[in-house]
Amino acid sequence: MKQPKYQGTQDYVASDELQEVVNVALAVGRPLLLKGEPGTGKTLLAASIANSLGRPLLRWNIKSTTKAMDGLYLYDTVQRLNDSRFGDGDVSDIKRYIKLGKMGEAFVSEKPVVLLIDEIDKADLEFPNDLLAEIDEMRFYIPETKEEIRALQRPLVVITSNSEKELPDAFLRRCVFHFIEFPDEHMMERIVKVHFPDLESKMVQAALKRFYVIRNKSNLRKPPSTSELIDWLHALLAMGMKPADLEGEAPLLGCLLKNEQDLVVHL
């Protein structure tokens, strides 16, 4: 059976290079690790892939307290204790108290899914290593029920990182890696057109020109991202701004710059 190919979607403009790396990950069955500054579309890419391939999307949001086991399964001992005390149900059936995590759900799905592990670098340093066997072998063991969970269909695992922590070499070796570069003006114009298909060209050009002047200031602590540009355009249109209003000082800077020192630098 021919492997379906990702070619971007109407709501996500993917470069040729990005399309290629997604299709490589699909072909070789390896996780796709995405890095890039916040706001470059790493998380949205997973939804675009799922939409393009007609697959369900499962999203595992990583926090500083997240453990690898959370993505596999949870044994609800508290509920079992309460049931044993109050006689609600058969407490000998441990399966009743096992709840699969997002990776577990991906493994038992009868359809291949896209599993997004979002912002893996927020977890502790051991988190990626704790998932090595499961990602390699596509299976894990539940000792409480003596049951092995094997992937019925290999999911496409998309992993995002904002580079807050370095990831272990052993983990990196198991991934197909791509760094999403910040869009140039031509690519950004295509992205803007997706969000504002009816916006007149003069307004798009004026906004992009002002946006890149601001972004390219060398001493900004947090340059504005694609998502902030989209928010800024929404605000400009809501306030009835015209291309001429962007020729002088940029209005509504609070949509673009989110740091007090950056506002001072711009002024």
Backbone as a ProteinNet text record, in pm:
[ID]
protein_1_A
[PRIMARY]
MKQPKYQGTQDYVASDELQEVVNVALAVGRPLLLKGEPGTGKTLLAASIANSLGRPLLRWNIKSTTKAMDGLYLYDTVQRLNDSRFGDGDVSDIKRYIKLGKMGEAFVSEKPVVLLIDEIDKADLEFPNDLLAEIDEMRFYIPETKEEIRALQRPLVVITSNSEKELPDAFLRRCVFHFIEFPDEHMMERIVKVHFPDLESKMVQAALKRFYVIRNKSNLRKPPSTSELIDWLHALLAMGMKPADLEGEAPLLGCLLKNEQDLVVHL
[TERTIARY]
84.4	0	88.1	57.4	140.1	122.9	235.8	235.3	180.7	74.9	25.3	130.2	130.9	231.1	168.6	246.8	204.8	247.8	152.8	181.7	131.5	120.1	65.4	-86.7	-149.2	-294.7	-332.6	-459.5	-505.5	-476.1	-476.4	-455.1	-312.5	-220.8	-81.4	9.6	91.4	184.7	315.4	344.1	465.9	563.5	687.9	790.6	816.3	879.6	913.5	1002.7	1096	1188.1	1112.9	1016.6	939.6	850.8	788.3	708.3	793.8	914.6	1002.9	1039.2	1071.2	1115.3	999	876.1	759.3	742.9	756.7	739.5	851.6	970.4	1079.2	1044.1	995	956.6	846.7	751.3	644.9	702.2	795	849	933.4	1014.8	1106.5	1048.2	931	866.4	936.5	1005.5	1075.9	1000.2	1015.6	955.6	1015.6	934.3	979.3	1000.9	1126.3	1160.3	1172.3	1094	1091.2	1144	1238.8	1286.5	1266.5	1278.6	1256.3	1202.2	1219	1173.9	1021.8	970.9	825.7	752.1	637.3	556.1	585.8	670.3	702.2	616.8	518.7	423	456.1	539	576	453.8	379.8	263.2	153.7	131	26.7	56.3	185.5	221.5	159.7	158.1	101.7	-45.1	-120.3	-261.8	-275.2	-184.8	-188.1	-160.7	-64.1	-32.5	-153.2	-212.1	-328	-442.2	-465.6	-571.7	-542.2	-416	-376.8	-389.5	-350.1	-348.8	-479	-571.5	-696.7	-679.3	-586.3	-560.2	-609.5	-651.9	-681.3	-553.3	-568.6	-455.8	-470.6	-367.1	-360.6	-250.3	-282.3	-185.8	-149.1	-20.8	32.6	111.9	52.6	115.9	209.3	336.6	436.7	453.2	458.8	483.3	610	651.7	774.2	757.7	633	608.3	573.1	568.4	526.4	631.1	584.6	670.6	636	732.8	710.3	592.9	578.1	470	332.9	323.2	194.3	141.2	229.7	187.4	151	192.5	164.6	33.5	29.6	-94.3	-90.1	-206.5	-220.6	-298.8	-246.9	-317.3	-382.1	-514.6	-589.3	-609.2	-506.1	-512.4	-611.1	-626.9	-718.5	-862.2	-901.7	-1037.1	-1060.6	-957.6	-972.4	-987.7	-913.5	-925.8	-1064.4	-1115.2	-1250.3	-1355	-1339.4	-1435.4	-1430.9	-1309.9	-1298	-1361.4	-1357.2	-1414.2	-1566	-1618.3	-1761.4	-1835.7	-1764.1	-1829.3	-1885.1	-1821.3	-1871	-1791.7	-1839.6	-1774.6	-1677.6	-1626.9	-1535.3	-1391.7	-1334.9	-1199.8	-1093.4	-1132.6	-1034.4	-1002.2	-1088.2	-1066	-981.9	-851.3	-760.8	-770.9	-811.1	-821.9	-916.5	-1013.1	-1107.4	-1037.1	-919.7	-851.2	-727.2	-713.6	-603.8	-657.6	-598.1	-637.3	-515.3	-530.6	-419.4	-390.7	-261.1	-220.1	-225	-176.1	-187.2	-107.7	10.7	86.4	17.4	-36.2	-112.6	-233	-303.5	-418.2	-374.9	-260	-209	-178.9	-126.3	-89.6	-212.8	-320.7	-437.1	-534.6	-508.1	-597.4	-593	-709.7	-715.6	-675.1	-683.7	-637.4	-502.6	-411.6	-287.1	-317.8	-250.6	-276.7	-150.2	-166.5	-54.3	-49.5	59.3	77.1	171.7	121.3	203	251.3	383.3	444.3	496.4	419.9	441.9	529.5	640	735.3	801.7	866.9	931	1040.3	1098	1207.7	1161.8	1030.6	981.8	1000.3	1004.9	1016.5	1160.2	1180.7	1315.7	1405.6	1533.9	1633.5	1616.1	1559.4	1546.2	1422.8	1331.9	1206.4	1226.8	1306.9	1324	1382.9	1481.9	1543.7	1443.6	1348.8	1250	1152.1	1151.3	1061.1	1132.6	1263.3	1340.3	1286.6	1264.2	1221.1	1083	993	856.2	854.3	936	941.4	1006	1107.8	1176.8	1089.6	1033.2	966	815.7	759.3	615.9	534.5	579.7	507.5	550.6	466.2	504.8	425.9	471.3	416.8	349.2	230.9	159.7	171.6	259.1	280.9	158.4	74.3	-42.8	-139.9	-148.7	-240.2	-166.3	-30.7	51.6	13.1	-5.1	-51.1	50.4	76.1	162.6	76.7	101.8	31.9	123.7	81.3	157.6	81.8	155	91.6	24.5	-106	-177.6	-138.7	-117.1	-71.5	37.1	147.6	255.2	210.6	207	169.5	285.3	251.8	355	369.1	485.3	510.5	578.7	515	571	608.9	734.6	787	835.9	790.6	837.2	925.8	1019.7	1111.1	1145.3	1146.6	1189.2	1333	1404.4	1547.1	1573.8	1476.9	1501.6	1603.6	1607.5	1706.3	1760.6	1884.8	1942.3	1881.1	1852.4	1796.8	1909.9	1894.4	2002.2	2035.5	2161.5	2205.8	2133	2110.6	2043.7	1902.1	1838.5	1703.9	1709.4	1805.3	1816.9	1843.3	1919.9	1952.3	1828.5	1724.2	1602.7	1502.5	1538.6	1444.4	1491.1	1394.2	1421.2	1408	1512	1517.7	1495.6	1424.1	1410.4	1401.5	1477.9	1470.3	1387.3	1276.9	1190.4	1245.9	1301	1353.9	1240.1	1270.4	1168.1	1139.3	1012.7	978.2	1037.9	1082.7	1121.9	995	1010.8	893.4	801.6	859.7	776.6	691.2	755.2	680.4	578.6	617.6	525.9	403.1	423.1	308	210.2	261.8	174.5	99.1	168.1	104.8	-5.7	23.2	-76.9	-200.3	-179	-291.4	-381.8	-324.4	-405.8	-501.8	-452	-533.9	-623.4	-579.5	-654.9	-667.2	-747.3	-753.1	-806.6	-884.1	-944.6	-874	-763.2	-692.7	-621	-638.7	-580.2	-427.4	-368.3	-223.9	-145.5	-194.4	-121.6	-110	-215.7	-213	-117	-118.3	-27.7	117.3	150.1	286.5	331.1	241.3	275.4	299.7	213.6	227.2	354.7	383	503.8	630.5	630.2	747	773.2	670	686.6	724.5	663.5	691.1	838.5	895.3	1034.1	1132.9	1096	1180.2	1190.4	1076.3	1075.5	1150.2	1120.1	1179.9	1331.1	1381.9	1525.1	1610.1	1548.6	1629	1713.2	1841	1934.5	1928.2	1878.7	1884	1749.3	1656	1530.3	1551.8	1492.8	1503.5	1412.2	1294.5	1201.2	1143.9	1206.6	1152.3	1012.3	924.9	787.8	785.9	691.5	681.5	567.6	550.9	443.1	307.4	286.5	157.2	128.3	232.2	211.4	182.6	241.1	207.1	59	9.9	-131	-220.6	-184.2	-262	-260.7	-144.6	-131.3	-220.8	-223.2	-308.6	-456.8	-494.7	-633.4	-665.2	-571	-592.5	-598.1	-508	-507.4	-640.4	-691.4	-818.6	-934.2	-929.3	-1036.1	-1040.9	-924.6	-917.6	-931.6	-957.2	-980.2	-856.1	-739.6	-615.2	-601.7	-532.7	-505.9	-354.5	-311.5	-166.9	-92.1	-153.1	-86.5	-57.2	-138.4	-118.3	7.2	64.9	183.1	312.8	301.9	421.3	506.2	444.7	519.9	549.2	521.8	541.4	439.6	484.1	394.5	290.2	161.7	57	40.8	-21.8	-60.7	57.7	169.3	292.5	278.9	182.7	164.9	124.7	79.9	48.7	174.6	281.1	403.7	512.7	531.6	640.4	582.6	631.6	574.9	674	771.5	872.8	894.8	896	907	1036.1	1146.3	1273.3	1269	1196.8	1185.1	1105.2	1004	927.4	1016.5	1103.3	1195.6	1294	1344.6	1437.5	1371.4	1246.3	1179.5	1155.5	1118.4	1092	1221.1
-119.3	0	124.5	217.2	336.6	428.7	476.7	566.7	704	753.2	886.7	992.1	1099.3	1203.3	1331.7	1398.4	1528	1638.4	1725.8	1834.5	1969.1	1980	2101.7	2099.8	2198	2209.6	2354.5	2377.5	2512.4	2610.2	2560.8	2649.8	2645	2576.3	2570.2	2569.4	2673.8	2684.2	2616.7	2504.2	2429.2	2441.6	2474.2	2483	2345.6	2342.8	2215.1	2131.4	2196.9	2125.9	2063	2137.1	2084.3	1968.3	1980.2	1869.7	1745	1763.9	1650.3	1579.5	1655.3	1592.2	1520.5	1574.2	1504.1	1370.1	1370.2	1246.8	1146.4	1196.2	1106.2	1037.4	1114	1056.4	951.7	979.9	882.9	756.3	773.5	659.3	567.8	627.6	545.9	509.8	565.6	530.8	584	697.7	758.8	882.9	918	1042.2	1162.9	1265.6	1390.2	1492.4	1532.1	1630.3	1766.9	1862.3	1997.3	2097.1	2178.1	2289.7	2418	2530.2	2660.4	2753.7	2882.6	2976.1	2968	3004.5	3000.6	3083.3	3030.8	3103	3071.4	2971.1	2936.5	2821.9	2777.7	2680.2	2535.8	2507.7	2368.4	2287.4	2342	2270.8	2258.8	2366.9	2366	2266.4	2236.5	2141.8	2005.3	1961.8	1830.1	1823.5	1929.9	1933	1932.7	2002.8	2006.3	1868.3	1796.7	1661.9	1569.8	1575.9	1491.4	1520.9	1649.4	1689.6	1641.3	1658	1619.7	1469.6	1391.3	1245.3	1179.7	1259	1202.9	1117.9	1156.4	1080.3	1157.3	1085.8	1154.1	1215	1326	1391.4	1373.7	1317.3	1307.2	1399.8	1485.4	1586	1562.5	1542.6	1524	1649.6	1734	1859.3	1833.2	1863.1	1834.1	1953	1922.7	2023.2	1985.3	2072.7	2045.2	1923.8	1890.3	1777.1	1648.1	1652.9	1536.1	1425.1	1303.4	1185.4	1101.1	1023.7	941.1	846.3	792.5	698.6	761.4	894.5	961.6	940.4	928.4	909.5	766.2	672.9	531.2	490.4	497.7	463.1	518.2	522.2	563.2	455.9	414	318.6	399.2	404	487.5	412.6	414.6	343	408.8	539.3	610.3	566.2	557.3	514.2	369.7	286.5	146.7	136.1	217.3	218.2	263	367.8	415.8	308.7	239.5	134.9	19.9	-11.4	-120.7	-83.4	44.1	90.8	100.2	140.9	168.4	65.3	-41.3	-151.4	-119.1	-30.4	10.2	-59.8	-174.7	-243.9	-350.7	-424.1	-535	-483.6	-468.3	-413.2	-514.1	-639.8	-739.9	-724.7	-654.6	-630.4	-503.7	-522	-407.3	-328.5	-396	-326.1	-206.6	-213.9	-102.2	25.5	10.6	126.3	166.4	108.8	145.3	239	356.4	453	480.6	460.9	481.8	630.1	664.3	799.6	819.3	933.6	965.8	869	828.1	731.4	596.2	558	434.1	435.9	549	561.8	548.9	608.1	598.8	453.6	377.3	238.2	150.4	173.3	84.1	130.6	246.2	295.9	203.4	171.4	86	162.1	295.3	378.2	438	454.9	526.3	670.4	720.2	855.6	939.9	1069.6	1160.6	1191.9	1156.3	1182.1	1299.6	1408	1526.6	1525.4	1522.4	1540.6	1683.7	1772.9	1915.5	1973.2	2036.9	2104.5	2004.9	1906.6	1800.4	1855.7	1970.5	2026.7	2087.9	2092.5	2140.8	2036.3	1909.3	1802.2	1791.4	1704.1	1689.8	1617.6	1615	1565.2	1417.3	1339.3	1195.6	1158.8	1253.7	1223.7	1161.7	1222.8	1162	1021.9	1001.1	867.9	762.9	804.4	710.6	663	727.3	688	613.2	591.3	533.4	397.3	307.6	172.3	175	255	259.7	315.6	419.1	477.3	380.4	307.6	212.3	90.6	31.6	-97.7	-85.8	34.2	56.9	-40	-53.8	-137.4	-99.8	-136	-120.7	-221.5	-243.2	-346.8	-282.7	-335.4	-290.2	-399.6	-384.8	-493.5	-523.1	-421.1	-442.5	-544.1	-546.6	-639.8	-748.2	-744.3	-839	-837.7	-719	-701.8	-619.6	-663.5	-586.6	-513.1	-384.7	-301.8	-282.3	-332.2	-316.1	-224.3	-145.7	-55.6	-136.8	-116.8	-181.8	-119.6	11.5	86.4	183.1	189.6	279.4	424.4	500.2	641.9	724.8	838.1	937.5	1023.1	1016.2	1092.8	1223.7	1335.6	1468.1	1527.8	1564	1615.1	1757.5	1849.9	1988	2024.3	2114	2161.7	2307.1	2386.8	2526.3	2544.2	2431.7	2431.9	2490	2474	2516.9	2425.9	2299.3	2203.1	2125.6	2079.1	1991.1	1852.1	1788.6	1654.4	1551.8	1434.5	1333.7	1282.9	1251.1	1201.9	1074.9	985.3	858.7	883.1	985.5	1020.5	1083.6	1173.5	1242.2	1144.1	1039.2	941.5	870	867.7	795.6	885.1	1009.3	1104.7	1154.2	1193.4	1274	1419.3	1499	1634	1740.2	1845.4	1962	2088	2188.9	2321.3	2411.7	2463.1	2549.6	2692.3	2735	2870.3	2972	3093	3196.3	3234.2	3248.3	3273.4	3404.2	3401.1	3526.1	3599.3	3717.6	3799.3	3732.1	3661.8	3595	3486.1	3402.8	3296.3	3354.9	3461.9	3523	3580	3633.3	3684.7	3571.6	3455.4	3339.9	3299.5	3304.9	3269.6	3369.3	3497.3	3600.9	3582.5	3547.2	3528.5	3414.3	3313.3	3203.5	3254.6	3342.2	3393.4	3509.7	3584.8	3702.5	3698.7	3606.8	3590.1	3712.5	3796.6	3912.1	4044	4037.6	4159.8	4218.6	4347.6	4410.6	4406.2	4395.2	4376.3	4490.2	4615.4	4730.2	4720.9	4672.3	4659	4548.1	4438	4327.8	4374.1	4442.5	4487.2	4587.8	4680.8	4782.8	4718.3	4621.1	4555.4	4471.4	4399.4	4316.7	4401.8	4510.9	4599.6	4651.1	4697.8	4749.7	4637.8	4520.5	4406.6	4367.9	4356	4312.7	4420.6	4546.7	4653.9	4638.5	4611.2	4593.7	4466.6	4357.4	4228.4	4227.7	4299.5	4295.4	4385.7	4453.6	4529.6	4431.1	4451.9	4351.4	4333.2	4432.9	4423.8	4393.8	4337.8	4294.6	4165.4	4158.2	4036.1	3926.8	3966.5	3869.9	3927.3	3897.8	3945.6	3890.7	3967.2	3919.7	3800.1	3710.2	3585.9	3594	3485.8	3478.4	3494	3425.7	3433.5	3575.3	3647	3785.4	3877.9	3848.2	3924	3906.9	3783.7	3757.5	3831.8	3828.5	3902.4	4052.7	4103.1	4245.8	4285.2	4203.5	4232.4	4231.3	4135.6	4134.3	4265.5	4309.9	4433.6	4555.6	4560.7	4672.7	4683	4569.8	4570	4606.4	4556.5	4587.9	4736.8	4802.2	4945.8	5032.3	4969	5044.3	5108.2	5050.7	5107.7	5087.9	5181.9	5178.6	5171.4	5136.4	5129	5256.5	5372.9	5499.5	5511.8	5445.1	5452.7	5378.1	5297.3	5219.1	5281.2	5395.4	5457.1	5527.5	5574.4	5640.9	5543	5584.8	5498.1	5384.8	5263.1	5147.8	5154.8	5145	5147.2	5011.3	5012.9	4890	4797.3	4854.3	4776.8	4665.3	4680.7	4578.4	4443.1	4440.1	4311.9	4241.5	4318.4	4262.6	4242.5	4341.2	4337.3	4309.9	4205.2	4159.5	4173.3	4262.3	4283.3	4433.3	4478.8	4622.9	4680.6	4607.4	4656.6	4667.1	4574.9	4581.3	4703.8	4740.3	4861.6	4984.2	4985.5	5097.1	5103.9	4985.9	4979.4	5033.7	4996.9	5040.2	5189.8	5241.9	5384.9	5464.9
0	0	0	-89.4	-103	17.6	71.3	185.6	144.5	212.8	179.4	209.8	132.2	148.3	201.4	284.4	338.6	242.3	208	115.1	167.7	301.1	357.9	350.8	411.9	410.5	384.6	363.1	332.3	445.7	567.7	681.7	736	665.6	711.2	589	577.3	465.3	505.9	443.9	474	358.7	389.7	285.9	225.8	109.2	45.6	136.3	202.5	291.8	408.4	464.3	577.3	531.9	416.5	363.9	346.9	295.2	271.7	401.1	505.3	629.9	698	685.8	738.7	668.4	537.8	460.9	486.9	518.5	557.7	689.5	787.2	916.3	898.4	810.8	782.1	719.2	626.9	553.2	641.1	729.6	810.2	946.7	980.4	1106.5	1229	1214.2	1326.3	1375.4	1503.7	1552.3	1480	1462.3	1401.4	1512.2	1531.5	1634	1569.6	1618	1562	1662.8	1619	1698.9	1619.6	1689.4	1628.2	1734.5	1712.3	1813.7	1829.8	1948.4	1969.3	1863.2	1819.4	1722.7	1578	1551.4	1412.2	1359	1436.6	1385	1412.5	1512	1541.3	1585	1679	1731	1625.8	1550.7	1448.1	1337	1316.5	1211.7	1238.2	1362.6	1394.7	1354.4	1382.3	1342.7	1191.4	1123.3	977.6	918.3	975.9	927.3	946.8	1066.4	1095.1	998.3	972.5	881	738.6	696.3	561.2	537.8	637.6	622.1	666.6	720.1	768.7	892.8	979	1101.5	1223.1	1328.8	1455.3	1513	1586.5	1653.6	1803.9	1866.5	2012.5	2060.1	2156.7	2201.7	2347.6	2371.9	2507.1	2541.7	2625.1	2665.7	2783.3	2765.1	2867.3	2961.2	3091.3	3194.5	3271.5	3360.1	3436.5	3527.4	3563.8	3653.8	3579.8	3446.2	3368.6	3374.7	3394.7	3391.5	3269	3223.4	3105.2	3125.9	3246.7	3275.2	3251.3	3267.4	3248	3107	3011.1	2873.2	2841.2	2928	2904.1	2969.9	3102.7	3172.7	3315.3	3377.5	3516.9	3590.5	3704.2	3790.7	3902.7	3901.1	3995.8	4127.1	4211.7	4339.8	4435.8	4425.3	4515.4	4490.4	4363.3	4330.7	4374.8	4358	4399.9	4551	4624.2	4770.1	4811.9	4747.9	4781.1	4750.9	4638	4602.7	4701.8	4751.3	4848	4981.3	5015.1	5142.2	5136.2	5021.8	5012.3	4927.5	4884.3	4816.2	4680.2	4608.6	4477.2	4367	4320.7	4210.2	4256.4	4159.2	4183.6	4185.4	4305.1	4316	4274.2	4257.9	4213	4064.2	3991.7	3849.2	3833.3	3835.1	3834.1	3704.1	3596.8	3468.5	3475.3	3566.3	3581.7	3625.8	3684.6	3742.7	3662.6	3546.2	3456.3	3349.5	3340.9	3237.7	3149.9	3021.5	2929.9	2912.1	2901.4	2866.9	2716.7	2671	2528.7	2441.3	2485.8	2407.3	2409	2522.7	2531.3	2438.1	2433.9	2343.7	2197.9	2166.4	2029.2	1992.2	2087.9	2060.4	2036.1	2110.4	2098.5	1990.9	1929.7	1825.7	1703.7	1652.6	1534.2	1408.8	1414	1302.9	1339.7	1243.5	1274.6	1311.7	1412.4	1462	1451	1470.3	1490.4	1639.6	1702.6	1846	1863	1917.9	1943.5	2087.3	2107	2239.1	2240.1	2301.3	2285.7	2396.4	2355.8	2445.5	2540	2481.5	2559.1	2649.9	2613.8	2691.9	2823.9	2849.5	2979.5	3089.3	3052	3150.9	3201.3	3300.7	3354.3	3254.5	3284.9	3190.1	3157.2	3250.4	3228.7	3147.4	3128.3	3060.6	2922.7	2833.3	2700.4	2706.4	2794.5	2805.3	2851.7	2935.8	2988.2	2881.8	2765.6	2657.1	2544.6	2559.3	2449.4	2404.7	2500	2465.2	2400.5	2455.5	2402.2	2259.3	2234.1	2100.4	2001.2	2046.7	1958.9	1927.9	2033.2	2020	2000.4	2022.7	2008.5	2096.2	2219.4	2314.6	2456.2	2553.9	2693.9	2777.6	2900.2	2987.5	3107.5	3143.3	3262.9	3367.3	3466.3	3563	3649.2	3675.5	3761	3700.6	3567.5	3500	3422.4	3428.2	3351.4	3203.7	3151.2	3013.8	2935	2813.4	2724.9	2622.3	2608.9	2511.1	2392.1	2277	2153.9	2058.9	1983.2	1887.5	1777	1760	1651.3	1517.4	1519	1402.4	1451	1380.6	1423.4	1408.4	1518	1506.3	1452.1	1391.3	1362.6	1487	1550.5	1672.8	1634	1667.9	1643.4	1777.6	1792.8	1920.4	1898.5	1983.3	1970.4	2089.3	2062.4	2166.1	2139.5	2245.7	2237.1	2284.4	2297.9	2333.4	2472.2	2564	2701.6	2768.6	2726.2	2776.2	2657.6	2670	2569.3	2583.7	2472.1	2474.4	2464.4	2527.3	2528.3	2388.2	2365.7	2235.2	2195	2292	2260.7	2209.6	2261.6	2216.1	2077.6	2058.3	1928.8	1815.4	1843	1738.9	1686.1	1765.1	1725.5	1652.2	1629.1	1571	1434.3	1353.3	1234.2	1279.5	1256.2	1313.2	1206.4	1246.3	1157.5	1241.9	1200.9	1264.4	1172.8	1224	1144.2	1149.4	1038.2	1029.1	1031.8	1080.3	1078.4	933.4	896.6	755.3	703.1	576.9	512.4	468.1	408.8	378.2	276.6	180.7	80.9	144.1	227.3	294.9	392.1	461.1	557	486.7	367.2	291.7	260.6	226.9	201	328	442.6	569.6	603.4	584	612.6	524.6	398.7	306.1	349.9	415.7	467.4	574.5	660.9	771	728.4	628.1	582.8	429.4	377	231.3	156.8	225.3	158.1	190.1	261.7	299.8	178.4	156.6	38.1	43.4	-74.4	-85.3	-22.2	-37.5	18	169.8	233.8	379.6	421.1	347	377.5	365.2	255.9	232.9	338.7	372.9	473.4	609.7	646.2	776.4	782.2	674	672.7	677.9	604.4	606.2	746.1	814	949.8	1046	1029.6	1117.8	1111.9	991.2	979.5	1023.7	1010.7	1065.6	1216.9	1279.6	1425.7	1464.9	1396.8	1433	1416.4	1318	1288.1	1375.6	1470.5	1567.1	1647	1650.4	1702.4	1853.1	1925.5	2071.7	2136.1	2062.4	2121.9	2200.7	2318.4	2397.5	2342.2	2292.9	2234.5	2105	1992.6	1865.1	1842.8	1781.8	1759.7	1664.4	1688.1	1611.5	1510.4	1436.4	1338	1404.6	1517	1583.8	1631.2	1671.4	1715.5	1597.8	1482	1361.8	1327.6	1335	1304.9	1404.1	1532.2	1633.3	1604.1	1564.1	1534	1417.3	1313.9	1199	1237.6	1320.8	1370.1	1441.5	1525.8	1601.4	1508.9	1410.2	1315.5	1242	1197.6	1124.7	1216.9	1340.1	1435.3	1467.1	1464.2	1494.4	1369.4	1255.1	1132.1	1073	1099.8	1049.2	898	834.1	690.6	666.6	544.5	516.9	554.7	534.9	567.3	716.7	799.9	945.1	990.3	900.7	937.2	887.2	822.5	765.5	870.3	975.6	1082.1	1194.5	1316.2	1432.1	1428.8	1453	1447.1	1557.3	1522	1623.9	1691.5	1808.3	1879.1	1902.9	1947.8	1966	2069.6	2159.9	2262.5	2207.3	2081.4	2017.3	1967.7	1943.2	1886.8	1991.6	2076.5	2173.9	2312.3	2376.3	2504.2	2619.6	2600.6	2703.2	2719.3	2843.2	2869	2810.2	2822.3	2768.8	2616.3	2550.9	2406.1	2362.5	2440.2	2407.4	2418.8	2520.1	2538.9	2421.1	2378.5	2265.8	2141.1	2118.2	1996.5	1997.8	2113.6	2122.2	2111.5
[MASK]
+++++++++++++++++++++++++++++++++++++++++++++++++++++++++++++++++++++++++++++++++++++++++++++++++++++++++++++++++++++++++++++++++++++++++++++++++++++++++++++++++++++++++++++++++++++++++++++++++++++++++++++++++++++++++++++++++++++++++++++++++++++++++++++++++++++++++++

